[in-house]
Amino acid sequence: MTTTATTAAVPTLQELLARIDETRPILERNVDQTEAERRIPQENIDALSAAGAFRVMTPRRFGGYEMTIREKLEVSAAVAESCGSTAWVVALTNVCNWMAGTLADQAQQDIWGANPDARVAGVLNPSSDVRKVDGGYEITGKWPWASGSLHADWALVGIVVPDESGREVDQALAFLPKSDYAIEDTWFVAGMKGTGSNTIVVENVFVPEYRLASTPRAIDNEYPTEHTDEALYRSSFIPVLTLILAGAQLGLGRAALNFVKEKAPRRGISYTKFEHQVDSTAFQLQVAQASMLIDTAHLHAFRAAADIDDAAARGEKLTYVQRARVRADTAYTITKIREAIDLLLSAHGASSFALISPLQRIWRDSSTAGRHAVADPLVNQEVYGKALLGIPYEENITPLI
């Protein structure tokens, strides 16, 4: 086993958030470019990389910060206060880096040994066009919706693992360097326009066996990493992948609330006697309600993060009910943020939908990201309800718990 020595200082969360705050003028200046070009401007990537936003879930052995899931949510939220698309790329890149941190040491050396700033993008849905060969597998396939792929150095893709006869024996995540795949431009959407969540295309590429991680074993908290003392990489697999979707939403909700509050003293309410929105009791009640919804979202997200982080610190697995509750908490968080943004749109008025207003972009970003399949509120409530009622894991509606 080899290691990479590093003297990189690990910032506190507050220090990192302060660095991210310094990037705000750049991110806000580039929001129109982000949407028009359907990708994150390189200036954003460079600024956030310099701030350390992409090192949040990289092992400290490689100069990363190895922060908790709670801290990861805070970072994504802070970026989203300036740009939802950029925050989504930060969130998904970091969680893919986290998955890389659960790999065997040899694979981690491939990814970060020569480049501690290496970024990973990926898609978990498995391709079955895989052939067992000497020392590994030869894979072919297409994986759509790979957020951050335009700025990644590596990709992880889901595969069906066959034996020599072609019979399926496992499912896994395979990690590929940028030279082994192409990107097909397929991301044309109404919100989160800049995430570049395009399609990874692989054709007859060899992946060594050590760069695979079994998906069913990961779901059961069994990872290839030899560095079992690193608490972050003991975190529960599906809960981490689920909750990470909530971080950007928290920042979008805060951004909407701050914008409406800032404009209220200078805006009237049309066809009423109110020259300033702040003088209206109805407006005050809408802002209060929206703020409480956003607070509620934070409480549920942070409870779920605490469940994950505390269990990982103790070296314990989350229980079935706890894992199901993380899915429910994630969906509830996103639902409350979306409700708050809708309320703030109405409170601010019809001009919320002017193209020059950040509110319409926040609304589109939150609405689009909020429809991620793993965050479906009814599905997640059913998952949680079955767990609460003692229905066995094997009989639940998804193994992704």
DOMARKOL-364476 format. One record per residue (C-alpha): residue number from 1; y, x, z; chain. Coordinates in Angstrom, 1 decimal, padded with zeros to 4 digits. Layout:
N
[node NUM [Y X Z] A]
...
***
This chain:
401
[node 1 [000.0 000.0 000.0] A]
[node 2 [003.4 001.3 -000.9] A]
[node 3 [006.8 000.4 000.4] A]
[node 4 [010.4 000.8 -000.8] A]
[node 5 [012.8 002.3 001.8] A]
[node 6 [016.2 000.7 002.0] A]
[node 7 [019.3 001.2 004.0] A]
[node 8 [020.9 -002.1 002.8] A]
[node 9 [022.7 -003.8 005.6] A]
[node 10 [021.6 -007.4 006.2] A]
[node 11 [024.7 -009.6 006.7] A]
[node 12 [024.9 -012.4 009.2] A]
[node 13 [025.0 -015.9 007.8] A]
[node 14 [028.7 -016.2 008.5] A]
[node 15 [029.4 -012.9 006.7] A]
[node 16 [027.4 -014.0 003.7] A]
[node 17 [029.2 -017.4 003.6] A]
[node 18 [032.5 -015.6 003.8] A]
[node 19 [031.5 -013.5 000.8] A]
[node 20 [030.5 -016.6 -001.1] A]
[node 21 [033.8 -018.2 -000.2] A]
[node 22 [035.6 -015.3 -001.9] A]
[node 23 [033.8 -016.3 -005.2] A]
[node 24 [035.2 -019.8 -005.1] A]
[node 25 [038.2 -019.1 -007.4] A]
[node 26 [035.8 -017.7 -010.0] A]
[node 27 [033.3 -020.5 -009.8] A]
[node 28 [036.0 -023.3 -009.9] A]
[node 29 [037.8 -021.6 -012.8] A]
[node 30 [034.5 -021.6 -014.8] A]
[node 31 [033.3 -025.1 -014.2] A]
[node 32 [034.3 -026.4 -017.6] A]
[node 33 [032.8 -023.3 -019.3] A]
[node 34 [029.6 -023.8 -017.4] A]
[node 35 [029.2 -027.4 -018.7] A]
[node 36 [030.4 -026.7 -022.2] A]
[node 37 [028.0 -023.7 -022.7] A]
[node 38 [025.2 -025.3 -020.7] A]
[node 39 [024.6 -022.1 -018.8] A]
[node 40 [026.1 -020.3 -015.8] A]
[node 41 [028.8 -017.8 -017.0] A]
[node 42 [027.8 -014.2 -016.4] A]
[node 43 [031.0 -013.8 -014.3] A]
[node 44 [029.6 -016.3 -011.8] A]
[node 45 [026.2 -014.5 -011.7] A]
[node 46 [027.8 -011.2 -011.2] A]
[node 47 [030.2 -012.4 -008.5] A]
[node 48 [027.4 -014.1 -006.5] A]
[node 49 [025.0 -011.1 -007.0] A]
[node 50 [027.7 -008.8 -005.6] A]
[node 51 [028.1 -011.2 -002.7] A]
[node 52 [024.4 -011.1 -002.0] A]
[node 53 [023.6 -014.7 -002.7] A]
[node 54 [020.5 -013.9 -004.7] A]
[node 55 [019.0 -011.7 -002.0] A]
[node 56 [018.6 -014.4 000.5] A]
[node 57 [014.8 -014.7 000.2] A]
[node 58 [014.0 -011.3 -001.1] A]
[node 59 [012.0 -009.1 001.4] A]
[node 60 [014.0 -006.7 003.5] A]
[node 61 [011.6 -004.0 002.4] A]
[node 62 [013.4 -004.2 -001.0] A]
[node 63 [016.9 -004.6 000.3] A]
[node 64 [016.8 -008.3 000.6] A]
[node 65 [018.0 -010.4 003.5] A]
[node 66 [014.8 -012.4 004.3] A]
[node 67 [016.8 -015.3 005.8] A]
[node 68 [015.5 -018.5 007.2] A]
[node 69 [015.1 -021.7 005.3] A]
[node 70 [018.0 -023.2 007.3] A]
[node 71 [020.2 -020.3 006.3] A]
[node 72 [019.1 -020.7 002.7] A]
[node 73 [020.3 -024.3 002.8] A]
[node 74 [023.7 -023.2 004.1] A]
[node 75 [024.0 -020.7 001.2] A]
[node 76 [023.2 -023.2 -001.5] A]
[node 77 [025.6 -025.8 000.0] A]
[node 78 [028.4 -023.3 000.2] A]
[node 79 [028.1 -022.4 -003.5] A]
[node 80 [027.8 -026.2 -004.4] A]
[node 81 [031.2 -026.8 -002.9] A]
[node 82 [032.6 -025.0 -005.9] A]
[node 83 [029.9 -025.6 -008.6] A]
[node 84 [026.8 -027.7 -008.5] A]
[node 85 [025.1 -026.1 -011.5] A]
[node 86 [025.6 -022.6 -010.1] A]
[node 87 [024.4 -023.7 -006.7] A]
[node 88 [021.2 -025.1 -008.2] A]
[node 89 [020.5 -021.8 -009.9] A]
[node 90 [021.1 -019.9 -006.7] A]
[node 91 [018.7 -022.3 -004.9] A]
[node 92 [015.9 -022.3 -007.4] A]
[node 93 [016.2 -018.5 -008.0] A]
[node 94 [015.9 -017.8 -004.3] A]
[node 95 [012.9 -020.1 -003.8] A]
[node 96 [011.1 -018.5 -006.7] A]
[node 97 [011.9 -015.1 -005.1] A]
[node 98 [010.4 -016.5 -001.9] A]
[node 99 [007.2 -017.3 -003.8] A]
[node 100 [007.2 -013.8 -005.2] A]
[node 101 [007.5 -012.5 -001.6] A]
[node 102 [004.1 -014.2 -000.8] A]
[node 103 [002.4 -012.1 -003.4] A]
[node 104 [000.2 -009.0 -002.9] A]
[node 105 [002.2 -005.8 -002.3] A]
[node 106 [001.3 -004.4 -005.7] A]
[node 107 [002.8 -007.4 -007.5] A]
[node 108 [006.0 -007.2 -005.3] A]
[node 109 [006.4 -003.6 -006.3] A]
[node 110 [006.2 -004.6 -009.9] A]
[node 111 [009.0 -007.1 -009.4] A]
[node 112 [011.4 -005.3 -007.0] A]
[node 113 [010.2 -001.7 -006.8] A]
[node 114 [012.7 -000.5 -009.4] A]
[node 115 [015.2 -003.4 -009.2] A]
[node 116 [015.9 -004.9 -005.8] A]
[node 117 [018.2 -007.4 -007.5] A]
[node 118 [015.4 -008.8 -009.7] A]
[node 119 [015.6 -012.6 -010.0] A]
[node 120 [012.7 -014.9 -010.6] A]
[node 121 [012.6 -018.4 -012.3] A]
[node 122 [009.7 -020.6 -012.8] A]
[node 123 [007.7 -023.8 -013.2] A]
[node 124 [004.7 -024.8 -011.3] A]
[node 125 [003.1 -027.3 -013.7] A]
[node 126 [-000.1 -025.7 -014.9] A]
[node 127 [-001.1 -024.8 -018.5] A]
[node 128 [-004.8 -024.9 -019.4] A]
[node 129 [-004.5 -022.5 -022.3] A]
[node 130 [-005.8 -019.6 -020.3] A]
[node 131 [-008.7 -017.2 -021.0] A]
[node 132 [-010.4 -014.9 -018.6] A]
[node 133 [-010.3 -011.3 -019.8] A]
[node 134 [-011.1 -007.9 -018.2] A]
[node 135 [-008.7 -007.3 -015.2] A]
[node 136 [-006.9 -010.6 -015.5] A]
[node 137 [-006.1 -013.5 -017.8] A]
[node 138 [-004.6 -014.1 -021.2] A]
[node 139 [-002.2 -017.1 -021.2] A]
[node 140 [-000.4 -019.3 -023.7] A]
[node 141 [001.9 -022.3 -023.0] A]
[node 142 [005.2 -023.9 -022.6] A]
[node 143 [006.9 -024.6 -019.3] A]
[node 144 [010.0 -026.9 -019.4] A]
[node 145 [012.8 -027.2 -016.9] A]
[node 146 [012.9 -023.6 -015.7] A]
[node 147 [016.2 -023.6 -013.8] A]
[node 148 [017.9 -020.2 -013.8] A]
[node 149 [015.6 -018.8 -016.6] A]
[node 150 [018.6 -017.6 -018.6] A]
[node 151 [019.5 -015.1 -015.8] A]
[node 152 [016.0 -014.2 -014.6] A]
[node 153 [014.1 -010.9 -014.8] A]
[node 154 [010.8 -012.5 -014.1] A]
[node 155 [009.1 -015.9 -014.5] A]
[node 156 [006.4 -017.6 -012.6] A]
[node 157 [004.3 -020.2 -014.4] A]
[node 158 [001.5 -022.5 -013.3] A]
[node 159 [-001.9 -022.0 -014.9] A]
[node 160 [-005.4 -023.4 -014.7] A]
[node 161 [-007.7 -020.5 -013.8] A]
[node 162 [-011.0 -020.4 -015.7] A]
[node 163 [-014.1 -018.3 -015.2] A]
[node 164 [-015.8 -016.4 -018.0] A]
[node 165 [-017.3 -019.5 -019.4] A]
[node 166 [-014.0 -021.4 -019.5] A]
[node 167 [-014.8 -023.6 -016.5] A]
[node 168 [-011.8 -024.4 -014.2] A]
[node 169 [-012.2 -022.7 -010.9] A]
[node 170 [-008.7 -022.7 -009.5] A]
[node 171 [-005.0 -023.2 -010.2] A]
[node 172 [-002.5 -020.5 -009.7] A]
[node 173 [001.0 -019.1 -010.2] A]
[node 174 [001.2 -016.2 -012.7] A]
[node 175 [004.2 -013.8 -012.6] A]
[node 176 [005.5 -012.4 -015.9] A]
[node 177 [008.3 -009.9 -016.7] A]
[node 178 [011.0 -011.0 -019.0] A]
[node 179 [009.6 -009.0 -021.9] A]
[node 180 [006.5 -011.2 -021.9] A]
[node 181 [008.1 -014.6 -022.5] A]
[node 182 [010.8 -016.3 -024.6] A]
[node 183 [013.3 -019.1 -023.7] A]
[node 184 [013.5 -022.3 -025.8] A]
[node 185 [016.8 -024.1 -025.6] A]
[node 186 [015.8 -027.6 -024.4] A]
[node 187 [018.3 -028.5 -021.6] A]
[node 188 [020.5 -031.3 -022.8] A]
[node 189 [021.4 -033.5 -019.8] A]
[node 190 [024.2 -035.5 -018.3] A]
[node 191 [024.4 -033.7 -015.0] A]
[node 192 [023.7 -030.2 -013.8] A]
[node 193 [024.5 -029.2 -017.3] A]
[node 194 [024.9 -025.5 -016.6] A]
[node 195 [021.6 -024.8 -014.9] A]
[node 196 [020.0 -023.6 -018.2] A]
[node 197 [016.8 -025.3 -017.1] A]
[node 198 [015.2 -024.5 -020.4] A]
[node 199 [011.6 -024.0 -021.5] A]
[node 200 [009.6 -020.8 -020.9] A]
[node 201 [007.4 -020.0 -023.9] A]
[node 202 [004.4 -017.6 -023.5] A]
[node 203 [001.9 -016.7 -026.3] A]
[node 204 [-001.2 -014.6 -025.7] A]
[node 205 [000.2 -012.6 -022.8] A]
[node 206 [-002.0 -010.6 -020.4] A]
[node 207 [-001.4 -011.1 -016.7] A]
[node 208 [-003.3 -008.8 -014.2] A]
[node 209 [-005.2 -010.6 -011.6] A]
[node 210 [-003.1 -009.2 -008.8] A]
[node 211 [-000.1 -011.0 -010.1] A]
[node 212 [-001.6 -014.4 -009.5] A]
[node 213 [-001.4 -016.5 -006.4] A]
[node 214 [-003.8 -019.5 -005.8] A]
[node 215 [-001.8 -022.7 -005.6] A]
[node 216 [-004.4 -024.7 -003.5] A]
[node 217 [-004.5 -021.7 -001.0] A]
[node 218 [-000.7 -021.6 -000.9] A]
[node 219 [-000.6 -025.3 -000.1] A]
[node 220 [-002.9 -024.4 002.8] A]
[node 221 [-000.6 -021.6 004.0] A]
[node 222 [-002.8 -018.8 002.7] A]
[node 223 [-000.9 -016.2 000.8] A]
[node 224 [-001.9 -012.8 -000.8] A]
[node 225 [000.8 -010.8 000.9] A]
[node 226 [-000.4 -008.0 003.2] A]
[node 227 [002.9 -008.2 005.1] A]
[node 228 [001.8 -010.9 007.5] A]
[node 229 [004.4 -009.9 010.1] A]
[node 230 [007.2 -011.3 007.9] A]
[node 231 [007.7 -014.8 009.3] A]
[node 232 [009.6 -016.1 006.2] A]
[node 233 [006.5 -015.6 004.0] A]
[node 234 [004.4 -017.6 006.4] A]
[node 235 [006.5 -020.7 005.8] A]
[node 236 [004.7 -023.8 004.6] A]
[node 237 [004.5 -023.9 000.8] A]
[node 238 [005.3 -027.4 -000.3] A]
[node 239 [007.8 -028.1 002.5] A]
[node 240 [009.8 -025.1 001.4] A]
[node 241 [009.7 -026.0 -002.3] A]
[node 242 [010.7 -029.6 -001.4] A]
[node 243 [013.5 -029.0 001.1] A]
[node 244 [015.2 -026.3 -001.1] A]
[node 245 [016.2 -029.2 -003.4] A]
[node 246 [018.6 -030.5 -000.7] A]
[node 247 [020.9 -027.5 -000.3] A]
[node 248 [023.1 -028.1 -003.3] A]
[node 249 [023.3 -031.8 -002.4] A]
[node 250 [024.8 -031.0 001.0] A]
[node 251 [027.6 -029.0 -000.7] A]
[node 252 [028.2 -031.6 -003.3] A]
[node 253 [028.7 -034.2 -000.6] A]
[node 254 [031.1 -032.0 001.3] A]
[node 255 [033.1 -031.2 -001.9] A]
[node 256 [033.5 -034.9 -002.7] A]
[node 257 [034.7 -035.7 000.8] A]
[node 258 [037.1 -032.8 000.9] A]
[node 259 [038.6 -033.7 -002.5] A]
[node 260 [039.2 -037.4 -001.6] A]
[node 261 [040.7 -036.4 001.8] A]
[node 262 [043.0 -033.9 000.2] A]
[node 263 [044.3 -036.4 -002.4] A]
[node 264 [044.6 -039.4 -000.1] A]
[node 265 [048.1 -038.6 001.3] A]
[node 266 [049.6 -038.5 -002.2] A]
[node 267 [047.7 -041.4 -003.8] A]
[node 268 [048.5 -045.1 -003.5] A]
[node 269 [046.2 -048.1 -004.0] A]
[node 270 [047.0 -049.9 -007.2] A]
[node 271 [048.1 -053.6 -007.0] A]
[node 272 [048.6 -053.4 -003.2] A]
[node 273 [051.5 -052.5 -000.9] A]
[node 274 [049.9 -049.2 000.0] A]
[node 275 [051.8 -046.3 -001.4] A]
[node 276 [049.4 -043.9 000.3] A]
[node 277 [045.7 -044.3 000.7] A]
[node 278 [045.7 -042.9 004.1] A]
[node 279 [047.6 -045.9 005.4] A]
[node 280 [044.9 -048.4 004.4] A]
[node 281 [042.4 -049.4 007.1] A]
[node 282 [039.8 -050.2 004.3] A]
[node 283 [040.2 -046.6 002.9] A]
[node 284 [039.9 -045.1 006.4] A]
[node 285 [036.7 -047.0 007.0] A]
[node 286 [035.2 -045.9 003.6] A]
[node 287 [036.0 -042.2 004.4] A]
[node 288 [034.5 -042.5 007.9] A]
[node 289 [031.4 -044.1 006.5] A]
[node 290 [031.0 -041.5 003.8] A]
[node 291 [031.5 -038.7 006.4] A]
[node 292 [028.8 -040.2 008.6] A]
[node 293 [026.4 -040.4 005.7] A]
[node 294 [027.0 -036.8 004.9] A]
[node 295 [026.5 -035.8 008.6] A]
[node 296 [023.3 -037.8 008.6] A]
[node 297 [022.1 -035.9 005.5] A]
[node 298 [022.8 -032.6 007.2] A]
[node 299 [020.9 -033.6 010.4] A]
[node 300 [017.8 -034.6 008.5] A]
[node 301 [017.9 -031.5 006.3] A]
[node 302 [018.4 -029.2 009.2] A]
[node 303 [015.7 -030.9 011.2] A]
[node 304 [013.2 -030.3 008.4] A]
[node 305 [014.4 -026.6 008.1] A]
[node 306 [013.9 -026.2 011.9] A]
[node 307 [010.3 -027.5 011.6] A]
[node 308 [009.5 -025.0 008.8] A]
[node 309 [011.3 -022.0 010.4] A]
[node 310 [010.0 -022.6 013.9] A]
[node 311 [006.4 -022.9 012.8] A]
[node 312 [006.7 -019.8 010.6] A]
[node 313 [008.2 -017.8 013.5] A]
[node 314 [005.2 -018.8 015.7] A]
[node 315 [002.7 -018.0 012.9] A]
[node 316 [001.5 -021.6 012.9] A]
[node 317 [000.9 -024.1 010.2] A]
[node 318 [002.9 -027.3 010.1] A]
[node 319 [000.8 -030.3 010.9] A]
[node 320 [000.0 -032.9 008.1] A]
[node 321 [002.5 -035.3 009.7] A]
[node 322 [005.2 -032.6 009.9] A]
[node 323 [004.7 -031.6 006.3] A]
[node 324 [004.9 -035.3 005.2] A]
[node 325 [008.1 -035.7 007.2] A]
[node 326 [009.7 -032.8 005.4] A]
[node 327 [009.2 -034.6 002.2] A]
[node 328 [010.7 -037.8 003.7] A]
[node 329 [013.6 -035.9 005.3] A]
[node 330 [014.4 -034.3 001.9] A]
[node 331 [014.5 -037.5 000.1] A]
[node 332 [016.5 -039.2 002.8] A]
[node 333 [019.0 -036.3 002.8] A]
[node 334 [019.6 -036.7 -000.9] A]
[node 335 [019.8 -040.5 -000.8] A]
[node 336 [022.4 -040.3 001.9] A]
[node 337 [024.5 -037.8 000.0] A]
[node 338 [024.3 -039.9 -003.2] A]
[node 339 [025.4 -043.0 -001.1] A]
[node 340 [028.3 -041.1 000.3] A]
[node 341 [029.5 -039.8 -003.1] A]
[node 342 [029.3 -043.4 -004.6] A]
[node 343 [031.4 -044.6 -001.7] A]
[node 344 [033.9 -041.9 -002.1] A]
[node 345 [034.2 -042.6 -005.9] A]
[node 346 [035.1 -046.2 -005.0] A]
[node 347 [037.5 -045.2 -002.3] A]
[node 348 [039.3 -042.7 -004.6] A]
[node 349 [039.6 -045.2 -007.4] A]
[node 350 [038.8 -045.4 -011.1] A]
[node 351 [040.5 -042.1 -011.8] A]
[node 352 [037.4 -040.6 -010.3] A]
[node 353 [035.8 -040.9 -013.7] A]
[node 354 [038.6 -039.1 -015.6] A]
[node 355 [037.1 -036.0 -017.2] A]
[node 356 [039.6 -033.8 -015.4] A]
[node 357 [038.4 -035.1 -012.0] A]
[node 358 [035.8 -033.0 -010.2] A]
[node 359 [034.4 -036.2 -008.7] A]
[node 360 [032.8 -037.3 -011.9] A]
[node 361 [031.1 -034.0 -012.3] A]
[node 362 [030.0 -034.0 -008.6] A]
[node 363 [028.6 -037.5 -009.2] A]
[node 364 [026.7 -036.5 -012.3] A]
[node 365 [025.3 -033.3 -010.7] A]
[node 366 [024.1 -035.1 -007.6] A]
[node 367 [022.7 -038.0 -009.5] A]
[node 368 [020.8 -035.8 -011.9] A]
[node 369 [019.4 -033.3 -009.3] A]
[node 370 [018.6 -036.2 -007.0] A]
[node 371 [016.1 -037.6 -009.4] A]
[node 372 [013.8 -034.5 -009.1] A]
[node 373 [010.2 -035.9 -008.9] A]
[node 374 [009.5 -034.1 -005.6] A]
[node 375 [012.5 -035.9 -004.0] A]
[node 376 [011.6 -039.4 -005.1] A]
[node 377 [012.5 -041.5 -002.0] A]
[node 378 [009.9 -044.2 -002.3] A]
[node 379 [007.1 -041.7 -003.1] A]
[node 380 [008.1 -039.6 -000.1] A]
[node 381 [008.3 -042.5 002.2] A]
[node 382 [004.8 -043.6 001.2] A]
[node 383 [003.5 -040.1 001.8] A]
[node 384 [005.1 -040.1 005.2] A]
[node 385 [004.0 -043.6 006.1] A]
[node 386 [000.4 -042.8 005.2] A]
[node 387 [000.5 -039.7 007.3] A]
[node 388 [002.0 -041.6 010.3] A]
[node 389 [-000.7 -044.2 010.0] A]
[node 390 [-003.5 -041.7 010.1] A]
[node 391 [-004.6 -042.0 006.5] A]
[node 392 [-006.3 -038.7 005.7] A]
[node 393 [-004.6 -036.1 003.7] A]
[node 394 [-007.3 -036.3 001.0] A]
[node 395 [-006.5 -040.0 000.6] A]
[node 396 [-002.7 -039.6 000.3] A]
[node 397 [-001.1 -040.1 -003.1] A]
[node 398 [-000.4 -036.4 -003.8] A]
[node 399 [-001.9 -033.1 -002.6] A]
[node 400 [001.7 -031.7 -002.7] A]
[node 401 [002.4 -032.1 001.0] A]
***
